[in-house]
Amino acid sequence: DSVREKAWKTYESLSAVDGALAYNKKKKETWGVCIFIVAIDLDDMTFTFTELLKSINISVCTFFQFLKEVDVNMDTVSTKVDSTVSRLKKKYDVLLALYHKFERTCGLIYLEQPSSEISAELSSVLVLKNYWITFLLAKGKVLQVEDDLVISFQLLLCVLDYFIKLSPPAMLKEPYKSAVTAVTVNGSARTPRRGQNRSTRTSKQSDTDTKVIEVLCKEHDCNLDEVKNVYFTSFIPFLNSIGVVASNGLPEVEVLSKQYDELYLNNKDIDARLFLDHDETLQPDVIACSQLERTPVKNNPDEELNPILPQTPVRAAMNNIQQLIMILNSATDKPSDTLIVYFNNCTVNPKDSILRRVESLDHIFKKKFAEAVGQGCAEIGAQRYKLGVRLYYRVMESMLKSEEERLSVQNFSKLLNDNIFHTSLLACAVEVVMATYGRNASQSDGSSAETDLSFPWILSVFDLQAFDFYKVIESFIKAEPSLTREMIKHLERCEHRIMESLAWQSGSPLFDLIKQSKEREGQTDQPEPTSTLNLPLQHNHTAADLYLSPVRSPKKKASGPHASGTSTPDAQPAVTPQTQKPQKSTSLSLFYKKVYLLAYLRLRTLFFRLLSEHPDLEPLIWTLFQHTLQNEYELMRDRHLDQIMMCSMYGICKVKNVDLRFKIIVSAYKELPNTNQETFKRVLIREEQYDSIIVFYNLVFMQKLKTNILQYASNRPPTLSPIPHIPRSPYQFSNSPRRVPAGNNIYISPLKSPYKFSDGFQSPTKMTPRSRILVSIGESFGTSEKFQKINQMVCNSDCQLKRSAEVSAAPKPLKRLRFDIEGQDEADGSKHLPQESKFQQKLAEMTSTRTRMQKQKLNDGNDTSASEEK
């Protein structure tokens, strides 16, 4: 009754709003949405989500879309409903992706019309039903994290392996038929009748038979060791828990279905058995279908072309994981010999403390992972942590080599004995591994879907402050060249989240640093002077600088690198004479520069959506926004950067008599990338009291900044803050083709390796001629003579490159190349013989340019600062 009563009030309020015609046309759907919203808010769900969908005859996707339309007003749907919907959406995305994969895989395993000797009971429909419900039950019992795509898929492979071994070979296609025949004891034929003699038939079969699982893993580019781990630590215990001995078959479908019913009714969510019936409530809409790209037909095996890896969610996840594993296969679980040399060079050898830390965090991580994912998954967590440790040692070595080149020292005692540095570096390495495995099914549309194990989960596991973690991110990216574009973007997003809110939480060291900075020069001092805002974000600071800051200033570093007896990064705080002023914090200064840049970019995006007709307001809004971050930074405590941004925009519009309602600001904000509805629905007002952003503006923001805001109404407004210099992303991506300057639309792409992981980590030398270099110059060609010329020129350029690597002279800057001007400099390698055709000249020009760009890249690689923004 309470749900019905409140739902009716919600329904009436929706029917009364502007533009309510849509709701009046969809009365049944609107009523269903109202009941759903209220039932969640009151914790009184007496029905399942699927039952609701069937009652109002609507699909999952349509329901979510309609709910989004209903939530035009920020007060309609609570953050509690938002999080429930988010969980349901992620679960649905994972189930949909897995079911599509399941159907396609079964089509590759089983014959559509097996021989007549197979019983009708073993029809494909019954097989599919038994498999899928067994999988759903296993997933529900083993996993607490319902949206874990990778472990779910590995469990699905375990179910497939188990059933394939129980199937008569006559039902199977190759290579599964051969694999099953190979594990049959004494080659005895299997009994076709279902049930009868099944236990005798399979009891001799060893659980350690891995031929079928090997085939499955190879077909899906899945790591065999990981799947075997899931099989023995999670799947076998699951079979035992439902009263089935692993080698003696499974109970009937009805028994499994009854057990699944209990799970489904307890969760009150989606009845995933309906995928088998292609039920309309579970059918994706057209857009969702386009995101789930179908697996392309593989090329003819006789062809030399490498197959294009499809980008279905499951395949993309497996591909990313295999790439990570291949990269880390060459890394070690212990410090390398090079690292040991660095450790031995330290005043205080850090080796023992490093090993102890790695071991203690191993136990903590394994425990927390099992608590989050499921107790049967502890070993899976251990595997992931092990990969993280390998990456940790690999990046540490790369960082130390860069520092040695930068500072010409080898004693990094202070840095390598810094607990927070090591914890942050290890956390960053583990986060890369977790994010690689944590790919959610809905990421196929480019969104950054979060899972229960997403950042900042790792911070709570390692008991690490977000501000400390932030310090390692940029150096980590620069030190690990094998990071994919996706992982770089993920770490950059982690950095943004820290700057937006995580670093501003109570207890963060950031507030102490700001306080010290204010006290250093008196209250007039700023965390970062506004005069530097319009300067490029150029810096040569590494993680070493940031973790040891505010020990030294950049000036001290430049004046005497050996002044303290140890290396500059290892300068002790005690060596600073008491008479000197405390040095400015490098980490705080750089943090504020980055925060200002992020803040302005967010503001600019929202501004152009809402106020493009009032360009004169942008500098005013930015000045108020920047002033608040700089001088009223306590307003950021336990709040979000975007909350201050929206309030600044509203405040200036209000005082300048521009009609812009908060509802409009919020509606536009929701459409920005990487936003969360909780940002404007749940804002801290005072201790442990939260309300909407409008209430925050009236009770907190306006009260604090009233005097300042009113100044903008006068004829003499405050001095405007300079607009921050906007660089490209500091994290370089090599994926995009580079246009040759003045090169008549000639582009040079970086060398890409289309990995086929079942064949091992493929190097460019194993690529085919066609996949290794593709040339298009706007002229048709196909004769063998022209291809021979290409080969000859490429070979010559390789020789030139090898020779040029030995010469220390820097190459001429690329921007000076002129392809379309007569009488070019001979040094460009572009002076042509008169008898050469236009085609040959273009080839020579292109080869010369490729060589020059490679030389430039080699030169850049030797200078760590060259990769930073110019």
Residue, then its C-alpha position, 0 to 999 in steps of 0.5 A: d500500500s505504501v508503495r502504491e500510494k507514493a507511486w501514484k503521487t509520483y505519477e500525478s506529478l509527472s502527468a502535471v509537468d511541462g511536456a507531459l503528453a509523452y507520459n499520458k500516451k504511455k500511461k502503463e509504462t509511466w505507471g510501471v516506472c513510478i512503481f519501480i522508482v518508489a519500490i526501490d526507494l522504500d526497500d519494498m520490492t515485492f516483484t522481480f524486474t523481469e515480472l515488471l517488464k512483462s507486466i508493462n510489456i517493455s524491454v530492458c533497453t526501452f525501460f532504461q531509456f524511458l526512465k532516463e526521459v522521466d528523470v528530466n528533473m533532478d528530483t524525480v529519481s534518487t541516487k539509490v535508484d540510479s545505482t540500482v539501475s546502473r547495476l541492472k544495466k551492467k548485469y544485463d550487458v554482461l548476460l547479453a554479451l555472454y549469451h551471444k557468445f554462448e550461442r555462437t560457440c555452441g554452433l561451432i561445437y555441435l552438429e545441427q543434425p547429428s546422426s540418427e543413432i543419437s537420441a532425440e532427448l539430446s536435441s540441441v535445444l535441450v543441450l543449450k538449456n542444460y548448459w545455460i542454466t548450469f552456467l547461470l547457477a554457477k555464476g550466481k553461486v560463485l560470483q558476488v560481482e555480477d558484472d565481472l565479464v572475464i570470470s563469468f566467461q571463464l566459468l562459461l568455458c568450464v561449463l562447456d568443457y564439462f558438458i562436451k566431455l559428457s557428450p557422445p562424439a557423434m554429436l560434436k564437430e571438430p576439433y572437439k570430437s577428436a579431443v573427446t575421443a582422445v580422453t575416452v578411456n581405452g577408446s571405448a564408444r560412449t553410450p548414446r542413451r542419456g542418463q543410462n550408464r552415464s556415471t559408468r561412462t564418465s567415472k573413469q574420466s579423470d578431472t585432469d583431462t585438459k584436451v577439451i579445455e585447451v581447444l576451447c581456450k585456443e579458440h577464444d584466445c583465453n589463457l589456459d592457466e587462468v581457466k584451469n584455475v577457475y575450473f578447480t578452485s570455483f567450478i568443481p566446488f560449485l558442482n559439489s555444492i549442488g550435490v553432483v560429483a564432478s565425474n558423475g554427470l549433472p541433475e536434470v534441467e528441472v532440478l537446476s532450474k528450481q535452484y536458479d529460481e531461488l537465486y533469481l527471486n532472491n535478487k529480484d532482477i533479471d530472469a536470464r533463462l529467458f535468453l533461451d526463448h529469445d524473450e522480447t523483454l531481453q532483446p537489445d534495441v537497434i543501437a545495442c545490437s550495433q554495438l555488439e559487432r558480430t564475429p567476422v568470418k575467418n579468412n581462408p586458412d590457406e591465405e596468408l592474411n592475419p584475421i582481423l580480431p572482432q571487437t565483440p565485448v568478450r573477444a576484446a576483453m580476452n585480446n587485451i588480457q592476452q596482450l598484457i600476459m604476453i608482455l609480462n611473461s618476460a618479466t619476473d616475480k622478483p627484482s631483476d639483476t638491474l634492480i638489485v644493482y640499484f638497491n645495492n647502490c643505496t645508502v640503506n639497501p631497500k631490498d628486504s623492505i620491498l620484498r616484505r611489502v610485496e608479500s604483506l600486500d599480497h595477503i591483503f589483496k587476496k583477502k579483499f579480492a575474495e571478499a569482493v568477488g567471492q570466496g572461491c575466487a581467492e586464487i584468481g585474485a592471487q594470479r592478478y596480483k602476481l601480474g601486477v607485481r611483475l609490472y611493478y618491478r618492470v616499471m620501477e626499473s624503467m623509472l630508475k634508468s630514466e632518473e639515472e640518465r636525468l640526474s647522472v646518479q645511481n644512489f636512490s636511497k631516499l626514494l627507494n626507502d619511501n613506503i608511499f612511493h612503493t605502495s603507490l607504484l604497486a597500486c598503479a601496476v595492480e590497477v592496470v591489471m585490474a582494469t584490463y580484466g575489468r572490461n565491462a560488456s557495455q564498454s563496447d560503446g566507448s563508455s567507461a563503465e565501472t565495476d565493483l573492482s574499479f578505481p578507487w577500489i585499489l586505494s582502499v585495499f592498499d590503504l593509500q591516499a588518492f593524492d599520493f597515488y596521483k603522483v605516480i600516474e604520469s611517470f608510470i605512463k611514460a615509463e611503460p611503453s607497452l601500455t595500450r591506448e585504452m590503459i593510458k586513457h584509463l589512468e588519465r581518467c583515474e588522475h581526473r577523478i583524483m583531481e575532481s574529488l578524491a584528493w579533496q576528501s577529508g583526511s587527504p594530505l592535500f589540505d595540509l600541503i595547502k595550509q603549509s603553502k599559505e603559511r609559508e608566505g602568509q595568507t597572500d600566498q596562493p597554491e599556484p599563482t594566477s600568472t602561471l595559468n596562461l603558461p604551457l603545462q611544461h614540467n620535467h618533474t618525475a615521480a621522484d620529485l613529487y614523492l620527495s616534495p616539498v624537500r627541494s625546489p626546482k632551483k635547488k635541483a638546477s644549482g647543485p645536483h651533488a650538494s647533499g652528499t647523496s643524489t638530489p632526489d635523496a636530499q634529506p629534509a634535515v639538511t635544510p637550515q632552519t633559517q631558510k623558508p620552507q620550500k614550495s611543494t612541487s607536488l602541490s604546485l603541479f597538482y593545482k596547475k593540472v586542476y586548473l586546466l581540468a576545471y577550465l576544460r570542463l567549464r568550457t565544454l559546459f559553457f558552449r552547450l549553454l552560453s555560446e551566445h554570451p561569450d563575454l560571460e566565460p572569463l567572468i565565470w572562470t575567474l569566480f571558479q578559479h578564485t573559489l578553488q584558490n582562496e575558498y578551497e575548503l568548499m571543495r572538502d568532500r565535494h566535487l569540482d563540477q559542483i563548484m563549476m555549476c554554482s559559479m556558472y549559475g551565480i554569474c548568470k544570476v548577477k548578470n541577469v542572464d536567464l539560466r535555470f539550474k535545471i537547464i545546467v543540470s540537464a546539459y551536465k548529464e550529457l557530458p562524458n564521465t559524469n555521475q548523477e550523484t554529483f548534482k543530486r547528493v551534495l554535502i551541505r553540512e556534516e553528514q547532511y546531503d541535498s541537491i545542488i540548488v540547496f548547496y548553492n543557496l545555503v553554502f556557496m552563495q553565503k560564502l561568496k556573496t560579496n565576491i559574486l556581487q562585485y561582478a554586477s558593478n562597473r569595476p569587476p574583479t581582475l579577470s583570471p587568465i585562461p589556462h594554456i591548453p596543451r594536447s594530452p601529456y600522454q602521447f598515443s602512437n596509434s594515429p597516422r601522422r600526416v607528412p607536412a606539405g606531403n600531398n596527403i601522404y600519411i605514415s602510420p605506426l607499425k601495428s602487429p595484428y596479434k593472434f595470441s594462440d600462435g604466441f606473441q607475434s613480432p613484425t618479422k612474422m607478419t606477411p608482406r601484405s600485412r607488414i606494409l600497405v601503400s596507397i599513393g593514389e595511383s593504381f599499380g600492381t606490376s612486380e617491378k613496382f613492388q620490387k622497387i618498394n622492397q629495394m627502397v624499404c631495404n635501403s631506408d633500413c640500412q640508412l636507419k641503422r647507420s644513422a643510429e650510430v651518428s650522434a648528430a640530431p636530424k633536421p626538424l620534420k617541420r622543415l620538410r617541403f615535398d612540393i617545392e622544387g630544388q629541395d635540400e639534398a639532405d632530405g634525400s629527395k633530389h631526384l634523377p630526371q629519368e625517374s617517374k613521378f611514381q618513383q619520386k613519390l616513393a623515394e619521398m615517402t621512404s625518406t620521410r619514414t626514415r626521418m620520422q624513425k630517426q626523430k623517434l629514436n632521438d626522442g626516445n633517448d631524451t625523456s623530456a622530449s616526450e613531454e609537451k612542447 
